Amino acid sequence: MFRMKLYWTFTKKAFLRSAVYRFDVLSRMGSNLIFLLMWGSIWTALYAGKESADGVTFQAMLTYIVVSQFLSGINGAGTPLWDMQEKVRTGDIALELMRPFDVPLRYLFADFGSVAFYFMFALLPVYILVFLFIDLTLPMSWETWVLFLITAFIGFLIRYCIEMSFSFLSFFLVETGGIVDIFYFAMSLLSGSVIPLWFFPDWLEKLAIYMPFQGIYYIPTSIFIGKITGVEIAFSIATQIFWLLVCYGILRFVWHKASQKVVVQGG
Amino acid sequence: MPIIEVNNINKDFMVAKRETGFLGSVRSLFKREFIKKEAVKDISFSIEKGEMVGYIGPNGAGKSTTIKMLTGILVPSSGTIKVNGIVPYEQRQKNASNIGVVFGQRTQLWWDLPTIESFELLKEIYQVSDARYKQNMEIYQEILGLDEFLNTPVRQLSLGQRMRADIAASLLHDPPILFLDEPTIGLDVVAKEKMRTFIQEINRERKVTVILTTHDMEDIEKLCNRMVLIDHGQKVYDGDISAVKERFGKIRTLVVDVENGEATFDIVGAEVVKREANRVWLQFNRDEISASELIGRITQTHSIKDLTVEEPAIESIISRIYQEGFEEKLVSV
């Protein structure tokens, strides 16, 4: 039985919890803006006054960076990887095993709460200003907006499943530095968060296309700027859903193995 | 019918063997050897509804491992466990609604939120009805004095307040069984006393079955009638606390204030263990010489201003059992 009211309570409490850490929200917003400035400048320099490259105008490219930075703000507002690993290390997660709820779902719903807070009080106001003061392209049709929101949400879920699976790996490993590096590398490069996939060398683009990470930033952002259109959108969403199911399956498997290990081996 | 039944449980852990030295570390990179560590060996006991049982043993004896098996977080390697008719590790979540757990070393409350928020969350988790929640909160607020800090974030609570909040949190869903893992650790005397009174009260009034692990023997003496003593994963004693005292408590101490603290006592069956100014501590075995006999013998040579007979604290008994083993003591005393 799915107890919506219980998980919704986690969302509410996480929202309140974020309100406690106002400085954290501010500093995170600050660093998000610094990255935006950095990548914006890099792409301005790379375009070097050219109108377009690979069929993408400079304005569209700048919009791509702004939107993907916005999404990375959303994706970074949940329980971070290191925090989950800490919970595994101290045994807090093991204790949650004796509670009558599902642990992966409980953290997902808590993340909804902290993301909602960060979105309402930091990201949304700041990015409205960014769109007002910088000349960027906005989707013309409402359908594009809706598709963007849907793909961004699926992307969020994919990222959650991958990040949680990586956190639960620390049940099996003592030293997790290498795992964390792989995760952040894939997250920043293969997802297309700072360099769109179409600028990749062919082999890398092929590789990235066949991986789940592009569903997090590349697909929603490309839909936003109109780089992915028409039937390609349907194909992209199908790819996202496929990867979401796979990643969810992996998360379930890793969690199952981890909780089994806890109960047999004591964590 | 017992509310908790434990039959011949064992728990083994596989621990990676660490090789020493450079070559050893390189070798263990490729081939790991494991050694079996037996944390709990063939333990059985059963506990009736409403009992308060002290589960004690030195560090690393297997206390927490047993508690974790009872809560369902750990699966025993062999043997059977039933808690309120349920096998804990098979129906972990169902078992959860039957038990309340307090780990003195860690909190189950949400660190950054006001204490009341954690209670509200637990209310949802355990599906406590509004009426029940309100009623329970009123009772706990009164006995535990939660009012003064309900709106304070948990991280700002003192240890005593946190423990009070934690125990109230564990009882919010009216579990028939309560596991307390070192509930008084680190508390000051007053806070300890409050905690004990509360535990006594819920045991008496709600017939909550309590299992308590602790290193504070006063907890055991004041709260429990029965104790289960384990050492190196094995049960060494299970029974009345008074029986333990009876068995091991034959050594008593007579404290006398005499006129001359340097005085010598030459009495068979008693020896001086401590002197302080004019006060002398004499240890004697009740079987060899009775207290009145001893006092009589002393008054023959010295004038006594004041005297007391000290019974052995359970603590010193336990520490002797830890050090010397239970069986040996049975024979030697």
Boltz contact constraints between the chains, C-beta under 6 A:
constraints:
  - contact:
      token1: [A, 6]
      token2: [B, 124]
      max_distance: 6.0
  - contact:
      token1: [A, 9]
      token2: [B, 121]
      max_distance: 6.0
  - contact:
      token1: [A, 9]
      token2: [B, 124]
      max_distance: 6.0
  - contact:
      token1: [A, 13]
      token2: [B, 117]
      max_distance: 6.0
  - contact:
      token1: [A, 13]
      token2: [B, 121]
      max_distance: 6.0
  - contact:
      token1: [A, 17]
      token2: [B, 112]
      max_distance: 6.0
  - contact:
      token1: [A, 17]
      token2: [B, 113]
      max_distance: 6.0
  - contact:
      token1: [A, 20]
      token2: [B, 112]
      max_distance: 6.0
  - contact:
      token1: [A, 97]
      token2: [B, 73]
      max_distance: 6.0
  - contact:
      token1: [A, 98]
      token2: [B, 71]
      max_distance: 6.0
  - contact:
      token1: [A, 98]
      token2: [B, 72]
      max_distance: 6.0
  - contact:
      token1: [A, 98]
      token2: [B, 73]
      max_distance: 6.0
  - contact:
      token1: [A, 98]
      token2: [B, 96]
      max_distance: 6.0
  - contact:
      token1: [A, 99]
      token2: [B, 96]
      max_distance: 6.0
  - contact:
      token1: [A, 100]
      token2: [B, 93]
      max_distance: 6.0
  - contact:
      token1: [A, 100]
      token2: [B, 96]
      max_distance: 6.0
  - contact:
      token1: [A, 263]
      token2: [B, 74]
      max_distance: 6.0
  - contact:
      token1: [A, 263]
      token2: [B, 75]
      max_distance: 6.0
  - contact:
      token1: [A, 264]
      token2: [B, 75]
      max_distance: 6.0
